[in-house]
Amino acid sequence: MTVIVVSRTKVVLMLDLINRRILAELAENGRIPFRELGERVGLSGPAVTERVRRLEREGVITGYSALINPVAFGYPILAIVRISHSPGRPPDEASRLAADMPEVIECNRVTGSESYVVRAWCRDLAHLNDLVLRFSDCGETTTNLVIDTPVERRSLQLDG
């Protein structure tokens, strides 16, 4: 199956089965050597290198990163803060605030009864309280503490 990735105005790249297999391998291990990646998908090292570089240029691969354990840095509390935007407040106030807070790992504008859902790592309950108070200026907040994560963050599972 071939998937066509489309930008706003043009076809950017066709994701054939080999590209999809490359993406699946990289999602599992972004540090895999190109030679080994090529062996896994049936290409030479230079051929797979060129495909990966094109996927990067076209914005299909958006980056590589190390996954860091926040607890190792003294941030044992993962909180989810839902914010219902208050009328009369700037509509992007919560997103601007979240962008300036290093403990915030994700901020999503959502549909439904809330306007934003924020995920943040906190050092302790006092830190969490300060974070929630900062967001309370944007609107009503509801906070949940994560007690278990049965499915860790993962890349989109590509069928193929």
C-alpha positions as CSV (number, residue, x, y, z in Angstrom):
1,M,0.0,0.0,0.0
2,T,1.3,3.4,-0.9
3,V,0.4,6.5,1.2
4,I,0.7,9.9,-0.2
5,V,1.7,12.6,2.3
6,V,0.2,15.9,1.3
7,S,1.1,19.4,2.4
8,R,-1.4,22.2,2.3
9,T,-0.9,22.8,-1.4
10,K,1.0,19.9,-3.0
11,V,1.9,16.2,-2.9
12,V,5.2,16.0,-1.0
13,L,6.2,12.3,-0.8
14,M,4.9,8.9,-1.5
15,L,5.4,6.5,1.4
16,D,5.9,3.1,-0.2
17,L,6.3,-0.1,1.7
18,I,10.0,0.4,2.1
19,N,9.7,4.0,3.4
20,R,7.0,2.7,5.9
21,R,9.3,-0.1,7.0
22,I,12.2,2.4,7.5
23,L,9.9,4.7,9.6
24,A,8.8,1.7,11.7
25,E,12.4,0.7,12.3
26,L,13.4,4.2,13.2
27,A,10.4,4.6,15.5
28,E,11.7,1.6,17.4
29,N,15.3,2.6,17.5
30,G,16.3,6.1,16.2
31,R,20.0,5.3,16.7
32,I,20.1,2.2,14.4
33,P,23.1,2.4,12.0
34,F,22.1,3.0,8.4
35,R,23.9,-0.2,7.4
36,E,21.8,-2.3,9.8
37,L,18.6,-0.4,8.8
38,G,19.3,-1.1,5.2
39,E,19.7,-4.8,5.9
40,R,16.4,-4.9,7.7
41,V,14.5,-3.2,4.9
42,G,16.4,-4.8,2.0
43,L,18.4,-1.8,0.8
44,S,22.1,-0.9,0.7
45,G,23.4,1.5,3.3
46,P,23.7,4.4,0.9
47,A,20.2,3.8,-0.5
48,V,18.6,3.7,2.9
49,T,20.6,6.8,3.9
50,E,19.2,8.7,0.9
51,R,15.7,7.7,1.8
52,V,16.0,8.7,5.4
53,R,17.5,12.1,4.4
54,R,14.6,12.7,2.0
55,L,12.1,11.7,4.7
56,E,13.8,14.3,6.9
57,R,13.8,17.0,4.2
58,E,10.1,16.4,3.4
59,G,9.2,16.7,7.1
60,V,8.0,13.1,7.5
61,I,10.7,12.6,10.1
62,T,10.6,15.6,12.4
63,G,13.5,14.8,14.8
64,Y,15.3,12.4,17.0
65,S,15.5,12.6,20.8
66,A,16.6,10.7,23.9
67,L,13.8,9.8,26.3
68,I,14.8,11.0,29.8
69,N,13.4,9.7,33.0
70,P,12.0,12.8,34.8
71,V,12.2,11.0,38.2
72,A,16.0,10.9,37.8
73,F,15.9,14.8,37.8
74,G,13.7,15.1,40.8
75,Y,10.3,15.3,39.0
76,P,8.3,12.3,40.3
77,I,4.8,13.7,39.8
78,L,3.1,13.7,36.4
79,A,0.0,15.8,36.4
80,I,-2.7,16.4,33.8
81,V,-4.3,19.8,34.1
82,R,-7.5,20.5,32.1
83,I,-8.3,24.2,31.7
84,S,-11.7,25.6,30.8
85,H,-11.1,29.0,29.2
86,S,-12.7,31.9,30.9
87,P,-14.7,34.3,28.6
88,G,-13.0,37.6,28.3
89,R,-9.5,36.1,28.6
90,P,-7.1,36.0,25.6
91,P,-7.9,32.7,23.8
92,D,-4.3,31.6,23.6
93,E,-3.3,32.6,27.1
94,A,-2.9,29.1,28.4
95,S,-0.9,28.0,25.4
96,R,1.5,30.9,25.8
97,L,1.8,30.3,29.5
98,A,2.5,26.6,28.9
99,A,5.2,27.3,26.3
100,D,7.1,29.3,28.9
101,M,7.0,26.6,31.6
102,P,9.8,24.0,31.2
103,E,8.0,21.4,33.3
104,V,5.1,21.3,30.8
105,I,5.8,18.5,28.4
106,E,2.6,18.8,26.3
107,C,-0.2,21.3,25.8
108,N,-3.1,20.5,23.6
109,R,-6.0,22.7,22.5
110,V,-9.0,20.4,22.6
111,T,-12.7,20.2,21.9
112,G,-15.3,19.5,24.6
113,S,-15.9,21.1,28.0
114,E,-12.2,22.0,28.4
115,S,-10.2,24.3,26.2
116,Y,-6.7,22.9,27.0
117,V,-5.1,19.7,28.4
118,V,-1.6,20.2,29.8
119,R,0.8,17.4,30.9
120,A,3.5,18.5,33.3
121,W,6.2,16.9,35.6
122,C,6.4,18.4,39.1
123,R,9.0,18.2,41.9
124,D,6.4,18.0,44.7
125,L,2.9,19.0,45.6
126,A,3.9,22.6,46.3
127,H,5.4,22.8,42.8
128,L,2.1,21.3,41.4
129,N,0.1,23.8,43.3
130,D,2.1,26.7,41.9
131,L,1.7,25.4,38.4
132,V,-2.1,25.0,38.8
133,L,-2.4,28.5,40.3
134,R,-0.6,30.0,37.3
135,F,-3.1,28.3,35.0
136,S,-6.1,29.3,37.1
137,D,-5.8,32.8,35.8
138,C,-6.8,31.4,32.4
139,G,-9.9,29.7,33.6
140,E,-11.3,26.9,35.7
141,T,-8.8,24.0,36.2
142,T,-9.2,20.3,37.0
143,T,-6.1,18.4,37.9
144,N,-5.4,14.7,37.8
145,L,-2.2,12.9,39.1
146,V,-1.0,10.0,37.0
147,I,-0.6,6.9,39.2
148,D,0.3,4.4,36.4
149,T,1.1,4.5,32.7
150,P,0.0,1.2,31.2
151,V,0.9,2.4,27.7
152,E,4.0,4.5,27.4
153,R,4.3,7.3,24.9
154,R,5.0,5.7,21.5
155,S,5.2,6.6,17.9
156,L,2.3,6.1,15.6
157,Q,2.2,2.3,14.7
158,L,2.5,2.1,11.0
159,D,0.6,-0.7,9.2
160,G,2.1,-1.8,6.1
